[in-house]
Amino acid sequence: MTTDTYSDTFGDSFVDAPIALPSEAVLPVNRSRLQDFYEITKPRMNFLVVATTLFGFRIATVGPIRWPLLLSTALGTLLTASSASVLNQLIERRFDGLMPRTRNRPLPAGRVAPGEALLFGVLLGVCGVAYLALLVNPLTAVLGLVTLGLYLLAYTPSKRFTTLNTVIGAVPGAIPPMMGVAAALNALPPAALALFAILFLWQMPHFLAIAILYRKDYAVGGFKMLPCDEENRTFTNRQIVLYGMALIPASLLPVLLGLAGPEYAAAAILLGLGFLTFCIACATSSLSDQRASARKLFFASIIYLPLLFMVMTLDRM
C-alpha cells in the first residue's frame, strides 16, 4: 500500500541492468496466467504491509489475542494492499516498460491486459474495504480506504512531477500499523500516531537509498526521484541524515506513552544510533562509492525495523 518502493525493495535485483532497445523491451517468459495475476499483486511488498498492520494489532492488544479478529484484519489488509499494487502498476505500465528492472512485469510486457488489471484491482479493493468494514470495524476500513486513495491519487501521480513524492508516499506507507491499532481497539489513541511517526521517518532513508540504487532506472522512466534531480546529491544526503536522526526520538515515543519500558528504550537508542551510522556513511561517501553505501543502508534499514518492532513486542509482553 505504501510507496511501490516496498515492491522495489523486496522484488527486484540490485544490479544495474543495461538499458535495452525498444525491441528488447518485452522478454519472453513462459509462465501461467495465474502466476502473472499473482505477481501484479506484489506479494512481497504486501508481506511488509500486513506485518506492520499485525504489529500494530499486537501492540494495542491487552490480554489474549483475538485470533479471528487478527486473521480478518490480515486478510482485509492484504486484499486492500493488493488492490493498490495492481492499480498502481496499471497506471504506470507505460513508464515501467521503459525501465530495465520493471519492463518484464506482466502489464508492460502485455501478459495481462489493462482492462483485466482494472477489473482485478477494483474487485480486490472493494472486497478488502468491505471485508474490513464488516468483519473488523468501520474505522479500520476507513483507514484502508484512505491509504488506498492516497497511494493511487496522491503518491502515484506525484512521482511524475515532484521530488517530494517520497514524502507523500511515506504517509500511506505509515498507516498500516494504525490500522492494526484501530482493528484491536476500534479507536486511534496516541500510540497509533507514535507507530505512524516511526514508520514514516524510517521510510525516508530506506527509500532514498533505493532511489540512489535505481537512479538510472528512475531517470529513464521519467520519475522525479530526488537523487535523479541532483548531480552532487547534497540535499539527498542531508535528508538521509536528518530523517535518521529524527527516527531516534520518534522511536522513544512508545516509552513516553507507556507502551514500552526502559529495556526497550535502551534497545531503541542503540538500534537508532546504529542505523544513523549507516545513514551518515551513505551521506558522506563519494559519488563513486555511494551505490555501495546506499546498498548497505538499505540492508541496515530492513534489519533495523523488524528488530525495533520485535523488541517493542517483547517488552510489551
C-alpha positions as CSV (number, residue, x, y, z in Angstrom):
1,M,0.0,0.0,0.0
2,T,2.9,2.2,0.5
3,T,5.0,3.6,-1.9
4,D,5.6,1.0,-4.5
5,T,9.0,1.4,-3.1
6,Y,8.2,-1.7,-1.0
7,S,7.8,-3.7,-4.1
8,D,11.1,-2.3,-5.4
9,T,12.7,-3.2,-2.2
10,F,11.8,-6.8,-1.9
11,G,11.1,-7.7,-5.5
12,D,14.0,-6.7,-7.7
13,S,17.7,-7.2,-8.2
14,F,20.2,-4.6,-7.1
15,V,22.4,-5.0,-10.1
16,D,22.3,-2.3,-12.7
17,A,20.9,-3.8,-16.0
18,P,21.8,-2.3,-19.4
19,I,19.1,-0.2,-21.0
20,A,17.6,-2.3,-23.8
21,L,16.5,-1.1,-27.2
22,P,12.7,-0.9,-27.6
23,S,12.7,-4.2,-29.5
24,E,14.1,-5.9,-26.4
25,A,11.7,-4.3,-24.0
26,V,9.5,-7.4,-23.8
27,L,11.4,-10.5,-22.8
28,P,9.8,-13.9,-23.4
29,V,8.8,-15.6,-20.2
30,N,7.0,-18.9,-20.0
31,R,4.6,-18.6,-17.1
32,S,1.0,-19.2,-16.3
33,R,-1.7,-16.6,-16.3
34,L,-2.3,-17.3,-12.6
35,Q,1.3,-16.5,-11.9
36,D,1.0,-13.2,-13.7
37,F,-2.0,-12.1,-11.8
38,Y,-0.3,-13.2,-8.5
39,E,2.7,-11.2,-9.5
40,I,0.9,-7.9,-10.1
41,T,-0.5,-8.0,-6.5
42,K,3.2,-7.6,-5.4
43,P,3.0,-10.2,-2.6
44,R,6.5,-9.4,-1.2
45,M,5.5,-5.8,-0.8
46,N,2.3,-6.8,0.9
47,F,4.1,-9.1,3.3
48,L,5.6,-6.0,4.9
49,V,2.2,-4.1,4.8
50,V,0.4,-7.0,6.6
51,A,3.3,-7.5,9.0
52,T,3.3,-3.9,10.2
53,T,-0.5,-4.0,10.5
54,L,-0.4,-7.1,12.7
55,F,2.4,-5.5,14.7
56,G,0.0,-2.5,15.5
57,F,-2.7,-5.0,16.4
58,R,-0.4,-6.9,18.8
59,I,0.9,-3.8,20.5
60,A,-2.6,-2.5,21.1
61,T,-3.9,-5.8,22.4
62,V,-4.3,-6.1,26.1
63,G,-4.8,-9.7,27.2
64,P,-5.3,-12.7,25.0
65,I,-5.1,-12.2,21.2
66,R,-8.4,-12.4,19.5
67,W,-7.3,-14.7,16.6
68,P,-10.4,-14.4,14.4
69,L,-10.2,-10.6,14.5
70,L,-6.5,-10.7,13.9
71,L,-6.9,-13.0,10.9
72,S,-9.7,-10.9,9.5
73,T,-7.6,-7.8,9.8
74,A,-4.7,-9.5,8.0
75,L,-6.9,-10.7,5.1
76,G,-8.7,-7.4,4.7
77,T,-5.5,-5.5,4.7
78,L,-3.9,-7.9,2.2
79,L,-6.8,-7.5,-0.2
80,T,-6.7,-3.7,0.0
81,A,-2.9,-3.6,-0.3
82,S,-3.1,-5.9,-3.3
83,S,-5.6,-3.6,-5.0
84,A,-3.2,-0.7,-4.6
85,S,-0.4,-2.7,-6.1
86,V,-2.4,-3.8,-9.1
87,L,-3.9,-0.3,-9.9
88,N,-0.6,1.4,-9.4
89,Q,1.0,-0.9,-12.0
90,L,-1.9,-0.3,-14.3
91,I,-1.4,3.5,-14.1
92,E,2.4,3.2,-14.5
93,R,2.6,0.4,-17.1
94,R,4.0,2.6,-19.9
95,F,6.7,4.0,-17.6
96,D,7.5,0.6,-16.2
97,G,8.1,-0.5,-19.8
98,L,10.9,2.0,-20.1
99,M,12.9,0.7,-17.1
100,P,15.1,-2.4,-17.3
101,R,14.1,-3.8,-13.9
102,T,10.4,-3.4,-14.5
103,R,9.9,-3.8,-18.2
104,N,9.1,-7.5,-17.9
105,R,6.3,-7.1,-15.4
106,P,3.0,-8.6,-16.6
107,L,1.4,-5.3,-17.6
108,P,4.2,-3.6,-19.6
109,A,5.1,-7.0,-21.1
110,G,1.5,-7.4,-22.3
111,R,0.8,-10.7,-20.5
112,V,-2.1,-9.0,-18.5
113,A,-4.4,-6.6,-20.4
114,P,-5.2,-3.2,-18.9
115,G,-8.9,-4.0,-18.7
116,E,-8.2,-7.2,-16.8
117,A,-5.9,-5.4,-14.4
118,L,-8.5,-2.7,-13.8
119,L,-11.3,-5.2,-13.0
120,F,-9.0,-7.3,-10.8
121,G,-7.7,-4.2,-8.9
122,V,-11.1,-2.7,-8.3
123,L,-12.5,-6.1,-7.1
124,L,-9.7,-6.5,-4.7
125,G,-10.2,-3.0,-3.3
126,V,-14.0,-3.3,-2.9
127,C,-13.6,-6.7,-1.3
128,G,-10.8,-5.6,1.0
129,V,-12.5,-2.5,2.3
130,A,-15.9,-4.2,2.6
131,Y,-14.3,-7.1,4.5
132,L,-12.6,-4.8,6.9
133,A,-15.9,-2.9,7.5
134,L,-18.0,-6.0,8.1
135,L,-15.6,-8.3,9.9
136,V,-13.2,-5.9,11.7
137,N,-14.7,-2.4,12.2
138,P,-15.6,0.7,10.1
139,L,-12.7,2.7,11.4
140,T,-10.2,0.2,10.1
141,A,-12.0,0.1,6.8
142,V,-11.9,3.9,6.5
143,L,-8.1,3.9,7.2
144,G,-7.7,1.2,4.5
145,L,-9.7,3.3,2.0
146,V,-7.7,6.4,2.9
147,T,-4.5,4.5,2.4
148,L,-5.7,3.2,-1.0
149,G,-6.8,6.7,-2.1
150,L,-3.6,8.4,-1.0
151,Y,-1.4,5.8,-2.7
152,L,-3.2,6.0,-6.0
153,L,-4.4,9.6,-6.2
154,A,-1.6,11.4,-4.4
155,Y,1.6,9.3,-4.4
156,T,1.4,7.6,-7.8
157,P,0.9,10.8,-9.9
158,S,3.3,12.8,-7.8
159,K,6.2,10.6,-8.9
160,R,6.0,12.3,-12.3
161,F,6.0,15.9,-11.1
162,T,7.9,16.4,-7.8
163,T,10.8,15.0,-5.8
164,L,8.5,15.3,-2.7
165,N,6.8,12.1,-3.9
166,T,8.8,10.1,-1.4
167,V,7.4,12.2,1.5
168,I,3.9,11.9,0.0
169,G,4.3,8.1,-0.4
170,A,5.6,7.7,3.2
171,V,2.2,8.8,4.5
172,P,0.1,5.9,3.2
173,G,3.1,3.7,3.9
174,A,2.9,4.5,7.6
175,I,-0.8,4.0,8.0
176,P,-0.9,0.1,8.2
177,P,0.2,-0.1,11.9
178,M,-2.5,2.5,12.7
179,M,-5.0,0.1,11.0
180,G,-3.8,-2.7,13.3
181,V,-4.3,-0.5,16.4
182,A,-7.8,0.5,15.1
183,A,-8.7,-3.1,14.5
184,A,-7.8,-4.1,18.0
185,L,-9.3,-1.1,19.8
186,N,-11.8,0.4,17.4
187,A,-10.1,3.7,18.3
188,L,-7.0,5.7,17.4
189,P,-5.1,6.5,20.7
190,P,-1.8,8.5,20.7
191,A,0.0,5.1,20.5
192,A,-1.2,4.8,16.9
193,L,0.3,8.1,16.0
194,A,3.6,7.1,17.6
195,L,3.8,4.0,15.4
196,F,2.9,6.1,12.4
197,A,5.8,8.5,13.2
198,I,8.3,5.7,13.5
199,L,7.3,4.1,10.2
200,F,7.1,7.4,8.4
201,L,10.6,8.5,9.4
202,W,12.1,5.1,8.8
203,Q,10.8,5.1,5.2
204,M,12.7,8.2,4.2
205,P,16.3,6.9,4.4
206,H,15.1,3.5,3.3
207,F,13.6,4.7,0.1
208,L,16.2,7.4,-0.6
209,A,18.7,4.6,-0.5
210,I,16.6,2.7,-3.1
211,A,16.4,5.8,-5.2
212,I,20.2,6.0,-5.3
213,L,20.5,2.4,-6.2
214,Y,18.0,2.7,-9.0
215,R,18.8,6.3,-10.1
216,K,19.4,5.4,-13.7
217,D,16.2,3.4,-14.0
218,Y,14.1,6.1,-12.4
219,A,15.7,8.7,-14.8
220,V,14.9,6.5,-17.8
221,G,11.3,6.0,-16.6
222,G,10.8,9.8,-16.1
223,F,10.3,9.5,-12.3
224,K,11.2,12.6,-10.3
225,M,13.2,10.9,-7.6
226,L,15.4,13.2,-5.5
227,P,18.8,11.6,-6.4
228,C,17.9,11.9,-10.1
229,D,17.4,15.6,-9.7
230,E,20.8,16.4,-8.2
231,E,24.3,16.0,-9.6
232,N,26.1,16.1,-6.2
233,R,23.1,14.8,-4.2
234,T,23.8,17.3,-1.4
235,F,20.1,17.6,-0.5
236,T,19.5,13.9,-0.7
237,N,22.4,13.3,1.7
238,R,21.1,15.9,4.1
239,Q,17.7,14.3,4.1
240,I,19.0,10.8,4.8
241,V,20.9,12.1,7.9
242,L,18.1,14.3,9.2
243,Y,15.5,11.6,9.0
244,G,17.9,9.1,10.5
245,M,18.4,11.5,13.4
246,A,14.7,12.2,13.8
247,L,14.0,8.5,14.0
248,I,15.8,8.1,17.3
249,P,13.5,10.4,19.4
250,A,10.4,9.1,17.5
251,S,11.3,5.6,18.4
252,L,11.2,6.6,22.1
253,L,7.6,7.9,21.9
254,P,6.2,4.4,22.9
255,V,8.1,4.8,26.2
256,L,6.5,8.2,26.9
257,L,3.1,6.7,26.1
258,G,3.5,3.7,28.4
259,L,3.7,1.2,25.6
260,A,7.3,0.1,26.5
261,G,9.8,0.3,29.3
262,P,13.5,1.1,29.9
263,E,14.7,-2.1,28.2
264,Y,13.0,-1.1,25.0
265,A,14.3,2.5,25.4
266,A,17.9,1.3,25.6
267,A,17.5,-1.0,22.6
268,A,15.8,1.7,20.6
269,I,18.6,4.1,21.2
270,L,21.3,1.6,20.3
271,L,19.4,0.5,17.2
272,G,18.8,4.1,16.2
273,L,22.4,5.1,16.6
274,G,23.5,2.0,14.6
275,F,21.1,2.9,11.8
276,L,22.2,6.5,11.9
277,T,25.8,5.4,11.4
278,F,24.8,3.8,8.1
279,C,22.9,7.0,7.1
280,I,25.9,9.1,7.8
281,A,28.2,6.7,5.9
282,C,25.9,6.8,2.9
283,A,25.6,10.6,3.0
284,T,29.4,11.2,3.3
285,S,30.5,8.7,0.7
286,S,31.9,9.8,-2.6
287,L,29.6,9.7,-5.6
288,S,31.6,6.8,-7.0
289,D,31.1,4.8,-3.8
290,Q,27.6,5.9,-2.9
291,R,25.8,3.0,-4.6
292,A,27.7,0.6,-2.4
293,S,27.0,2.6,0.8
294,A,23.3,3.0,-0.3
295,R,23.1,-0.8,-0.6
296,K,24.4,-1.1,3.0
297,L,22.0,1.5,4.2
298,F,19.1,-0.4,2.6
299,F,20.1,-3.7,4.3
300,A,20.6,-1.9,7.6
301,S,17.1,-0.4,7.3
302,I,15.4,-3.8,6.7
303,I,17.3,-5.2,9.7
304,Y,16.5,-2.2,11.9
305,L,12.7,-2.1,11.7
306,P,12.0,-5.7,12.5
307,L,14.4,-5.7,15.4
308,L,12.8,-2.5,16.8
309,F,9.3,-3.9,16.5
310,M,10.4,-7.3,17.9
311,V,12.0,-5.6,21.0
312,M,8.9,-3.4,21.5
313,T,6.6,-6.5,21.3
314,L,8.7,-8.5,23.8
315,D,8.8,-5.5,26.1
316,R,5.1,-5.1,25.8
317,M,4.5,-8.8,26.6
